[in-house]
């Protein structure tokens, strides 16, 4: 099992784009028992990936509760770097 932050980054190499809620939903089967699989921690991991040039923001929207959902993607170079250092 990969560390949770690795799994979060790796998820972006498998989808066109995702928000924190999408990542949590995708990883909860394997990582649901991790205390860090909560929205604030996932957002922090995503933003760290963005700050390190691995992810980029694609769009944003308000959900039905009026909360902001920000979507990110791994661009070509970011996905290549993630895949180089985090094998399947």
N, C-alpha and C positions, 0 to 999 in steps of 0.2 A: 504494500500500500504506500502510495506517495504521500509526502507531507501535504496538508490541506492547501497551503498557498501554491504549491506546484500543481495540484489538481485543478485549482481555480484557473491558473494561467493556461493549463493544457486544455481546459474546456473551450477556451476561445479559439483554439486551432481546429476545433471540430464543428463549430457553428458559424453562421454568417455574422451574427451579432447577438449580444445578450446583455441583460441588466442583472443587477444583484439578485433579484427574485428568481430569474431564470437559472442562474448559477446554483442557488440554494436548492431549487427544485431538482435540477439535474444531479446534484451530488448527494442529496439527502439519503439515498439508498445505501451508499457506501460510507458516508461521513456524517450521517445524521446524529450519531452519538458524540460527535466533537462539540465541545462548548463553543468553539470559534466559528461554527457554521451558523452564525447569526448575522443579520443584515449589516450592522455597523462594521463588523470585522471583515465581511466579504467586500463591502464598499472600500474599506481601507486597503485590502489586498489588490483590488482592481485599480485603485488610484495609484498605488505603488507601481503596478505594472505600467500604467500610463506615464508616470513620472520617469520611469526607466526606459521609455521609448518602445515598449513591447505592445502596448495597446493604444488605441485612439478612440475618442468619443465619436459616435456616429449620429446620434439623435437623442432627443429627450421628449417626454410627454408627461402629462398628469394622469395618474390612475383614477379609478372611481372614487377613491377616498381623498383625492386632491393632493396626493403625495407625488413628488417629482421622481420619475424613473429615468435614469440616464443609461443609454445603451452604448456599448463599446464593441470594438472588433480588434482582432489581431491582424494588422496589415501584413503584407507579404514578408517584409524583413523581420517583423516582430514574430510572426508564426515560425519562420525559419530558425530564428534564435531560440525560441521556446522549444521547438522540436529537437534542436541540436543538444540542448542541455537537459531536457526532460524527456527521456525516451518513453515509448508506449509501455 
